[in-house]
């Protein structure tokens, strides 16, 4: 069996073969999973990794939204999880611009510590929607 020669990079050299080290930081997935669970426990209908189509500069694009909160099977809140402690989604960058096209509130959660605040924001969004419906 022949093996191709792999170029050595700084990343590969720093890893030890056949060893899985414990992560040094919290991943975006872990934030997303914890937030998903907290929103479910709060009694809301939330789904993860939701695909949706949008037009960006007149061209169709498929976006994958981290979490979407629904009311009566209709999307009402979009949630983006980030690994960094950012609290806003810049509408000048591609992802922010595409999310803004849906016309829904976007909540950004960038740390495990921010999860209770994100759940509170979801509750506030749904409360204001209920008030608007009256």
C-alpha positions as CSV (number, residue, x, y, z in Angstrom):
1,X,0.0,0.0,0.0
2,X,1.4,3.4,-1.0
3,X,0.9,6.5,1.1
4,X,1.0,10.0,-0.2
5,X,3.5,12.3,1.5
6,X,1.7,14.8,3.6
7,X,3.1,18.3,3.9
8,X,3.9,19.2,7.4
9,X,2.1,22.2,8.7
10,X,2.2,23.9,12.1
11,X,-1.3,22.5,12.9
12,X,-0.4,18.9,12.2
13,X,2.9,19.1,14.1
14,X,1.2,20.3,17.2
15,X,-1.1,17.3,17.4
16,X,-0.1,14.0,18.8
17,X,-0.9,10.9,16.8
18,X,-3.8,8.7,18.1
19,X,-4.5,11.0,21.0
20,X,-7.6,13.2,21.5
21,X,-7.0,16.1,23.7
22,X,-9.6,17.8,25.8
23,X,-10.8,21.0,24.1
24,X,-9.5,24.3,25.6
25,X,-12.6,26.3,24.8
26,X,-16.3,25.9,24.3
27,X,-17.4,25.1,20.8
28,X,-20.2,26.8,18.9
29,X,-22.0,23.5,18.8
30,X,-21.9,23.3,22.7
31,X,-23.4,26.8,22.9
32,X,-26.1,25.8,20.4
33,X,-26.9,22.6,22.2
34,X,-27.2,24.2,25.6
35,X,-29.3,27.0,24.2
36,X,-31.6,24.6,22.4
37,X,-32.2,22.7,25.6
38,X,-32.8,25.9,27.6
39,X,-35.4,27.1,25.1
40,X,-37.1,23.7,25.0
41,X,-37.3,23.6,28.8
42,X,-38.8,27.2,28.8
43,X,-41.6,25.6,26.7
44,X,-41.0,27.0,23.2
45,X,-41.0,25.2,19.9
46,X,-37.4,25.4,18.6
47,X,-35.7,23.6,15.8
48,X,-32.0,23.5,14.9
49,X,-30.0,23.7,11.7
50,X,-33.0,25.0,9.7
51,X,-32.4,25.5,6.0
52,X,-34.1,28.4,4.2
53,X,-33.8,30.1,0.9
54,X,-33.3,33.8,0.4
55,X,-32.3,36.2,-2.4
56,X,-29.0,38.0,-2.0
57,X,-28.2,40.5,-4.7
58,X,-30.9,39.0,-6.8
59,X,-29.5,35.5,-6.6
60,X,-31.0,32.6,-4.6
61,X,-29.0,31.3,-1.7
62,X,-29.6,28.6,0.8
63,X,-28.8,29.5,4.4
64,X,-28.6,27.3,7.5
65,X,-29.9,29.0,10.6
66,X,-28.6,27.6,13.9
67,X,-31.9,27.8,15.8
68,X,-35.4,28.9,14.8
69,X,-38.2,29.5,17.3
70,X,-41.7,28.8,15.9
71,X,-45.2,29.7,17.0
72,X,-48.0,27.8,15.3
73,X,-45.5,26.3,12.8
74,X,-44.4,29.8,11.7
75,X,-40.9,31.1,12.3
76,X,-40.8,34.0,14.7
77,X,-37.2,34.3,16.0
78,X,-33.9,33.4,14.4
79,X,-30.9,32.6,16.7
80,X,-27.3,32.6,15.7
81,X,-24.7,31.0,18.0
82,X,-21.1,32.2,17.9
83,X,-18.0,31.0,19.6
84,X,-17.0,34.5,20.4
85,X,-18.8,36.7,22.9
86,X,-20.3,38.9,20.2
87,X,-23.8,40.2,20.8
88,X,-24.8,41.5,17.4
89,X,-24.9,40.2,13.8
90,X,-23.4,42.7,11.4
91,X,-25.9,43.3,8.5
92,X,-23.0,44.4,6.3
93,X,-21.5,40.9,6.3
94,X,-23.0,38.1,4.2
95,X,-24.7,36.1,7.0
96,X,-26.2,39.2,8.7
97,X,-27.5,40.6,5.4
98,X,-29.1,37.3,4.5
99,X,-30.7,36.9,8.0
100,X,-32.1,40.4,7.8
101,X,-34.0,39.5,4.6
102,X,-36.4,37.3,6.6
103,X,-37.7,40.3,8.6
104,X,-37.6,38.5,11.9
105,X,-35.7,39.3,15.1
106,X,-32.3,37.8,15.3
107,X,-30.7,36.9,18.6
108,X,-27.0,36.2,18.8
109,X,-25.6,34.0,21.6
110,X,-21.9,34.0,21.9
111,X,-21.2,32.2,25.2
112,X,-22.7,29.8,27.7
113,X,-23.1,32.6,30.2
114,X,-25.4,34.5,27.8
115,X,-27.9,31.6,27.4
116,X,-30.3,32.8,30.1
117,X,-30.4,36.3,28.5
118,X,-31.0,34.7,25.1
119,X,-33.9,32.7,26.5
120,X,-35.3,35.9,28.1
121,X,-35.0,37.7,24.7
122,X,-37.0,34.8,23.1
123,X,-39.7,35.2,25.7
124,X,-39.8,39.0,25.1
125,X,-40.1,38.6,21.4
126,X,-42.9,36.1,21.7
127,X,-44.7,38.3,24.3
128,X,-44.5,41.4,22.0
129,X,-45.8,39.2,19.1
130,X,-48.7,38.2,21.3
131,X,-49.4,41.8,22.1
132,X,-49.3,42.8,18.5
133,X,-51.8,40.1,17.6
134,X,-54.4,41.4,20.0
